Amino acid sequence: MPAGRRVEGTSGSGEACLDHIERVWTGVRPLSVRNRLTDAA
């Protein structure tokens, strides 16, 4: 497992895994970038 990552525990078909990722990944930008974008608005 790469540094900074953790095992999540979800398993299943490829489609089920992609559905799970779609639900839990709300944003892939680093928090610092998201904060800067919010502050600029």
PDB file of N, CA, C, O and CB in Angstrom:
ATOM      1  N   MET A   1       0.846  -1.175   0.000  1.00  0.00           N
ATOM      2  CA  MET A   1       0.000   0.000   0.000  1.00  0.00           C
ATOM      3  C   MET A   1       0.896   1.245   0.000  1.00  0.00           C
ATOM      4  O   MET A   1       1.803   1.346   0.826  1.00  0.00           O
ATOM      5  CB  MET A   1      -0.965  -0.005   1.227  1.00  0.00           C
ATOM      6  N   PRO A   2       0.655   2.190  -0.913  1.00  0.00           N
ATOM      7  CA  PRO A   2       1.460   3.414  -0.953  1.00  0.00           C
ATOM      8  C   PRO A   2       1.274   4.256   0.309  1.00  0.00           C
ATOM      9  O   PRO A   2       0.223   4.207   0.949  1.00  0.00           O
ATOM     10  CB  PRO A   2       1.097   4.242  -2.186  1.00  0.00           C
ATOM     11  N   ALA A   3       2.295   5.020   0.656  1.00  0.00           N
ATOM     12  CA  ALA A   3       2.224   5.905   1.820  1.00  0.00           C
ATOM     13  C   ALA A   3       1.062   6.873   1.658  1.00  0.00           C
ATOM     14  O   ALA A   3       0.828   7.378   0.560  1.00  0.00           O
ATOM     15  CB  ALA A   3       3.551   6.678   2.010  1.00  0.00           C
ATOM     16  N   GLY A   4       0.344   7.133   2.719  1.00  0.00           N
ATOM     17  CA  GLY A   4      -0.775   8.055   2.695  1.00  0.00           C
ATOM     18  C   GLY A   4      -2.090   7.429   2.259  1.00  0.00           C
ATOM     19  O   GLY A   4      -3.120   8.102   2.244  1.00  0.00           O
ATOM     20  N   ARG A   5      -2.068   6.166   1.909  1.00  0.00           N
ATOM     21  CA  ARG A   5      -3.286   5.468   1.497  1.00  0.00           C
ATOM     22  C   ARG A   5      -3.666   4.463   2.566  1.00  0.00           C
ATOM     23  O   ARG A   5      -2.846   4.098   3.407  1.00  0.00           O
ATOM     24  CB  ARG A   5      -3.098   4.764   0.127  1.00  0.00           C
ATOM     25  N   ARG A   6      -4.912   4.019   2.529  1.00  0.00           N
ATOM     26  CA  ARG A   6      -5.339   2.996   3.475  1.00  0.00           C
ATOM     27  C   ARG A   6      -6.252   2.008   2.761  1.00  0.00           C
ATOM     28  O   ARG A   6      -6.918   2.349   1.783  1.00  0.00           O
ATOM     29  CB  ARG A   6      -6.059   3.631   4.698  1.00  0.00           C
ATOM     30  N   VAL A   7      -6.271   0.803   3.257  1.00  0.00           N
ATOM     31  CA  VAL A   7      -7.168  -0.207   2.719  1.00  0.00           C
ATOM     32  C   VAL A   7      -8.578   0.162   3.152  1.00  0.00           C
ATOM     33  O   VAL A   7      -8.816   0.436   4.329  1.00  0.00           O
ATOM     34  CB  VAL A   7      -6.776  -1.648   3.202  1.00  0.00           C
ATOM     35  N   GLU A   8      -9.500   0.169   2.224  1.00  0.00           N
ATOM     36  CA  GLU A   8     -10.857   0.605   2.527  1.00  0.00           C
ATOM     37  C   GLU A   8     -11.757  -0.575   2.826  1.00  0.00           C
ATOM     38  O   GLU A   8     -12.643  -0.470   3.674  1.00  0.00           O
ATOM     39  CB  GLU A   8     -11.425   1.413   1.375  1.00  0.00           C
ATOM     40  N   GLY A   9     -11.557  -1.683   2.159  1.00  0.00           N
ATOM     41  CA  GLY A   9     -12.315  -2.875   2.472  1.00  0.00           C
ATOM     42  C   GLY A   9     -13.458  -3.194   1.543  1.00  0.00           C
ATOM     43  O   GLY A   9     -14.134  -4.204   1.739  1.00  0.00           O
ATOM     44  N   THR A  10     -13.705  -2.366   0.528  1.00  0.00           N
ATOM     45  CA  THR A  10     -14.787  -2.653  -0.407  1.00  0.00           C
ATOM     46  C   THR A  10     -14.309  -3.653  -1.442  1.00  0.00           C
ATOM     47  O   THR A  10     -13.198  -3.542  -1.960  1.00  0.00           O
ATOM     48  CB  THR A  10     -15.288  -1.362  -1.090  1.00  0.00           C
ATOM     49  N   SER A  11     -15.134  -4.611  -1.733  1.00  0.00           N
ATOM     50  CA  SER A  11     -14.798  -5.565  -2.783  1.00  0.00           C
ATOM     51  C   SER A  11     -16.068  -5.922  -3.536  1.00  0.00           C
ATOM     52  O   SER A  11     -17.179  -5.706  -3.053  1.00  0.00           O
ATOM     53  CB  SER A  11     -14.121  -6.838  -2.196  1.00  0.00           C
ATOM     54  N   GLY A  12     -15.884  -6.463  -4.708  1.00  0.00           N
ATOM     55  CA  GLY A  12     -17.023  -6.848  -5.527  1.00  0.00           C
ATOM     56  C   GLY A  12     -16.643  -6.779  -6.993  1.00  0.00           C
ATOM     57  O   GLY A  12     -15.463  -6.762  -7.344  1.00  0.00           O
ATOM     58  N   SER A  13     -17.648  -6.741  -7.836  1.00  0.00           N
ATOM     59  CA  SER A  13     -17.403  -6.658  -9.271  1.00  0.00           C
ATOM     60  C   SER A  13     -16.796  -5.301  -9.603  1.00  0.00           C
ATOM     61  O   SER A  13     -16.843  -4.371  -8.798  1.00  0.00           O
ATOM     62  CB  SER A  13     -18.710  -6.885 -10.071  1.00  0.00           C
ATOM     63  N   GLY A  14     -16.234  -5.204 -10.780  1.00  0.00           N
ATOM     64  CA  GLY A  14     -15.682  -3.931 -11.228  1.00  0.00           C
ATOM     65  C   GLY A  14     -16.735  -2.836 -11.202  1.00  0.00           C
ATOM     66  O   GLY A  14     -16.454  -1.709 -10.796  1.00  0.00           O
ATOM     67  N   GLU A  15     -17.939  -3.162 -11.632  1.00  0.00           N
ATOM     68  CA  GLU A  15     -19.021  -2.181 -11.649  1.00  0.00           C
ATOM     69  C   GLU A  15     -19.385  -1.746 -10.232  1.00  0.00           C
ATOM     70  O   GLU A  15     -19.599  -0.559  -9.984  1.00  0.00           O
ATOM     71  CB  GLU A  15     -20.253  -2.755 -12.359  1.00  0.00           C
ATOM     72  N   ALA A  16     -19.455  -2.696  -9.304  1.00  0.00           N
ATOM     73  CA  ALA A  16     -19.778  -2.358  -7.912  1.00  0.00           C
ATOM     74  C   ALA A  16     -18.694  -1.464  -7.311  1.00  0.00           C
ATOM     75  O   ALA A  16     -18.999  -0.521  -6.580  1.00  0.00           O
ATOM     76  CB  ALA A  16     -19.941  -3.641  -7.064  1.00  0.00           C
ATOM     77  N   CYS A  17     -17.435  -1.758  -7.616  1.00  0.00           N
ATOM     78  CA  CYS A  17     -16.338  -0.936  -7.093  1.00  0.00           C
ATOM     79  C   CYS A  17     -16.390   0.470  -7.672  1.00  0.00           C
ATOM     80  O   CYS A  17     -16.186   1.444  -6.948  1.00  0.00           O
ATOM     81  CB  CYS A  17     -14.980  -1.585  -7.406  1.00  0.00           C
ATOM     82  N   LEU A  18     -16.659   0.588  -8.967  1.00  0.00           N
ATOM     83  CA  LEU A  18     -16.766   1.911  -9.584  1.00  0.00           C
ATOM     84  C   LEU A  18     -17.953   2.690  -9.018  1.00  0.00           C
ATOM     85  O   LEU A  18     -17.857   3.902  -8.831  1.00  0.00           O
ATOM     86  CB  LEU A  18     -16.901   1.780 -11.105  1.00  0.00           C
ATOM     87  N   ASP A  19     -19.048   2.024  -8.749  1.00  0.00           N
ATOM     88  CA  ASP A  19     -20.196   2.680  -8.119  1.00  0.00           C
ATOM     89  C   ASP A  19     -19.822   3.215  -6.744  1.00  0.00           C
ATOM     90  O   ASP A  19     -20.198   4.328  -6.376  1.00  0.00           O
ATOM     91  CB  ASP A  19     -21.379   1.707  -8.005  1.00  0.00           C
ATOM     92  N   HIS A  20     -19.078   2.409  -5.987  1.00  0.00           N
ATOM     93  CA  HIS A  20     -18.637   2.829  -4.654  1.00  0.00           C
ATOM     94  C   HIS A  20     -17.730   4.052  -4.755  1.00  0.00           C
ATOM     95  O   HIS A  20     -17.898   5.011  -4.002  1.00  0.00           O
ATOM     96  CB  HIS A  20     -17.904   1.676  -3.933  1.00  0.00           C
ATOM     97  N   ILE A  21     -16.778   4.027  -5.670  1.00  0.00           N
ATOM     98  CA  ILE A  21     -15.861   5.156  -5.857  1.00  0.00           C
ATOM     99  C   ILE A  21     -16.648   6.416  -6.211  1.00  0.00           C
ATOM    100  O   ILE A  21     -16.364   7.491  -5.682  1.00  0.00           O
ATOM    101  CB  ILE A  21     -14.820   4.842  -6.961  1.00  0.00           C
ATOM    102  N   GLU A  22     -17.613   6.294  -7.083  1.00  0.00           N
ATOM    103  CA  GLU A  22     -18.444   7.435  -7.483  1.00  0.00           C
ATOM    104  C   GLU A  22     -19.151   8.054  -6.275  1.00  0.00           C
ATOM    105  O   GLU A  22     -19.308   9.273  -6.204  1.00  0.00           O
ATOM    106  CB  GLU A  22     -19.481   6.998  -8.534  1.00  0.00           C
ATOM    107  N   ARG A  23     -19.577   7.216  -5.329  1.00  0.00           N
ATOM    108  CA  ARG A  23     -20.281   7.707  -4.142  1.00  0.00           C
ATOM    109  C   ARG A  23     -19.340   8.364  -3.140  1.00  0.00           C
ATOM    110  O   ARG A  23     -19.701   9.378  -2.544  1.00  0.00           O
ATOM    111  CB  ARG A  23     -21.022   6.570  -3.470  1.00  0.00           C
ATOM    112  N   VAL A  24     -18.144   7.816  -2.938  1.00  0.00           N
ATOM    113  CA  VAL A  24     -17.296   8.293  -1.843  1.00  0.00           C
ATOM    114  C   VAL A  24     -16.246   9.313  -2.261  1.00  0.00           C
ATOM    115  O   VAL A  24     -15.745  10.054  -1.415  1.00  0.00           O
ATOM    116  CB  VAL A  24     -16.615   7.136  -1.206  1.00  0.00           C
ATOM    117  N   TRP A  25     -15.901   9.370  -3.537  1.00  0.00           N
ATOM    118  CA  TRP A  25     -14.909  10.353  -3.983  1.00  0.00           C
ATOM    119  C   TRP A  25     -15.631  11.631  -4.344  1.00  0.00           C
ATOM    120  O   TRP A  25     -16.089  11.794  -5.475  1.00  0.00           O
ATOM    121  CB  TRP A  25     -14.080   9.824  -5.192  1.00  0.00           C
ATOM    122  N   THR A  26     -15.733  12.531  -3.395  1.00  0.00           N
ATOM    123  CA  THR A  26     -16.443  13.777  -3.648  1.00  0.00           C
ATOM    124  C   THR A  26     -15.561  14.802  -4.341  1.00  0.00           C
ATOM    125  O   THR A  26     -16.084  15.737  -4.946  1.00  0.00           O
ATOM    126  CB  THR A  26     -16.970  14.348  -2.354  1.00  0.00           C
ATOM    127  N   GLY A  27     -14.274  14.664  -4.278  1.00  0.00           N
ATOM    128  CA  GLY A  27     -13.352  15.576  -4.936  1.00  0.00           C
ATOM    129  C   GLY A  27     -11.955  15.015  -4.880  1.00  0.00           C
ATOM    130  O   GLY A  27     -11.546  14.475  -3.853  1.00  0.00           O
ATOM    131  N   VAL A  28     -11.216  15.132  -5.961  1.00  0.00           N
ATOM    132  CA  VAL A  28      -9.861  14.590  -5.971  1.00  0.00           C
ATOM    133  C   VAL A  28      -8.808  15.685  -5.855  1.00  0.00           C
ATOM    134  O   VAL A  28      -7.612  15.397  -5.810  1.00  0.00           O
ATOM    135  CB  VAL A  28      -9.630  13.788  -7.236  1.00  0.00           C
ATOM    136  N   ARG A  29      -9.248  16.939  -5.808  1.00  0.00           N
ATOM    137  CA  ARG A  29      -8.284  18.022  -5.625  1.00  0.00           C
ATOM    138  C   ARG A  29      -7.822  18.038  -4.169  1.00  0.00           C
ATOM    139  O   ARG A  29      -8.600  17.727  -3.267  1.00  0.00           O
ATOM    140  CB  ARG A  29      -8.903  19.398  -6.025  1.00  0.00           C
ATOM    141  N   PRO A  30      -6.563  18.397  -3.941  1.00  0.00           N
ATOM    142  CA  PRO A  30      -6.087  18.524  -2.561  1.00  0.00           C
ATOM    143  C   PRO A  30      -6.915  19.574  -1.803  1.00  0.00           C
ATOM    144  O   PRO A  30      -7.423  20.523  -2.400  1.00  0.00           O
ATOM    145  CB  PRO A  30      -4.580  18.906  -2.540  1.00  0.00           C
ATOM    146  N   LEU A  31      -7.039  19.394  -0.514  1.00  0.00           N
ATOM    147  CA  LEU A  31      -7.821  20.300   0.319  1.00  0.00           C
ATOM    148  C   LEU A  31      -7.334  21.735   0.177  1.00  0.00           C
ATOM    149  O   LEU A  31      -8.151  22.656   0.140  1.00  0.00           O
ATOM    150  CB  LEU A  31      -7.757  19.867   1.781  1.00  0.00           C
ATOM    151  N   SER A  32      -6.023  21.951   0.095  1.00  0.00           N
ATOM    152  CA  SER A  32      -5.499  23.312  -0.022  1.00  0.00           C
ATOM    153  C   SER A  32      -6.008  23.990  -1.292  1.00  0.00           C
ATOM    154  O   SER A  32      -6.291  25.187  -1.277  1.00  0.00           O
ATOM    155  CB  SER A  32      -3.965  23.297  -0.013  1.00  0.00           C
ATOM    156  N   VAL A  33      -6.127  23.248  -2.381  1.00  0.00           N
ATOM    157  CA  VAL A  33      -6.631  23.810  -3.634  1.00  0.00           C
ATOM    158  C   VAL A  33      -8.124  24.103  -3.508  1.00  0.00           C
ATOM    159  O   VAL A  33      -8.586  25.159  -3.940  1.00  0.00           O
ATOM    160  CB  VAL A  33      -6.366  22.843  -4.817  1.00  0.00           C
ATOM    161  N   ARG A  34      -8.877  23.182  -2.923  1.00  0.00           N
ATOM    162  CA  ARG A  34     -10.308  23.405  -2.737  1.00  0.00           C
ATOM    163  C   ARG A  34     -10.552  24.637  -1.879  1.00  0.00           C
ATOM    164  O   ARG A  34     -11.448  25.429  -2.169  1.00  0.00           O
ATOM    165  CB  ARG A  34     -10.967  22.177  -2.100  1.00  0.00           C
ATOM    166  N   ASN A  35      -9.758  24.805  -0.819  1.00  0.00           N
ATOM    167  CA  ASN A  35      -9.910  25.964   0.058  1.00  0.00           C
ATOM    168  C   ASN A  35      -9.615  27.259  -0.697  1.00  0.00           C
ATOM    169  O   ASN A  35     -10.336  28.245  -0.546  1.00  0.00           O
ATOM    170  CB  ASN A  35      -8.984  25.838   1.279  1.00  0.00           C
ATOM    171  N   ARG A  36      -8.561  27.257  -1.506  1.00  0.00           N
ATOM    172  CA  ARG A  36      -8.214  28.450  -2.274  1.00  0.00           C
ATOM    173  C   ARG A  36      -9.338  28.816  -3.242  1.00  0.00           C
ATOM    174  O   ARG A  36      -9.662  29.994  -3.400  1.00  0.00           O
ATOM    175  CB  ARG A  36      -6.900  28.231  -3.043  1.00  0.00           C
ATOM    176  N   LEU A  37      -9.934  27.815  -3.889  1.00  0.00           N
ATOM    177  CA  LEU A  37     -11.020  28.062  -4.833  1.00  0.00           C
ATOM    178  C   LEU A  37     -12.246  28.618  -4.100  1.00  0.00           C
ATOM    179  O   LEU A  37     -12.926  29.508  -4.610  1.00  0.00           O
ATOM    180  CB  LEU A  37     -11.386  26.762  -5.591  1.00  0.00           C
ATOM    181  N   THR A  38     -12.520  28.101  -2.926  1.00  0.00           N
ATOM    182  CA  THR A  38     -13.659  28.583  -2.134  1.00  0.00           C
ATOM    183  C   THR A  38     -13.423  30.007  -1.669  1.00  0.00           C
ATOM    184  O   THR A  38     -14.334  30.835  -1.706  1.00  0.00           O
ATOM    185  CB  THR A  38     -13.908  27.669  -0.924  1.00  0.00           C
ATOM    186  N   ASP A  39     -12.200  30.299  -1.228  1.00  0.00           N
ATOM    187  CA  ASP A  39     -11.878  31.652  -0.740  1.00  0.00           C
ATOM    188  C   ASP A  39     -11.930  32.676  -1.877  1.00  0.00           C
ATOM    189  O   ASP A  39     -12.259  33.838  -1.640  1.00  0.00           O
ATOM    190  CB  ASP A  39     -10.481  31.669  -0.081  1.00  0.00           C
ATOM    191  N   ALA A  40     -11.612  32.265  -3.091  1.00  0.00           N
ATOM    192  CA  ALA A  40     -11.597  33.180  -4.225  1.00  0.00           C
ATOM    193  C   ALA A  40     -13.002  33.511  -4.715  1.00  0.00           C
ATOM    194  O   ALA A  40     -13.199  34.511  -5.405  1.00  0.00           O
ATOM    195  CB  ALA A  40     -10.787  32.589  -5.356  1.00  0.00           C
ATOM    196  N   ALA A  41     -13.969  32.685  -4.365  1.00  0.00           N
ATOM    197  CA  ALA A  41     -15.350  32.885  -4.869  1.00  0.00           C
ATOM    198  C   ALA A  41     -16.082  33.973  -4.123  1.00  0.00           C
ATOM    199  O   ALA A  41     -17.240  34.257  -4.426  1.00  0.00           O
ATOM    200  CB  ALA A  41     -16.145  31.595  -4.768  1.00  0.00           C
TER     201      ALA A  41
END
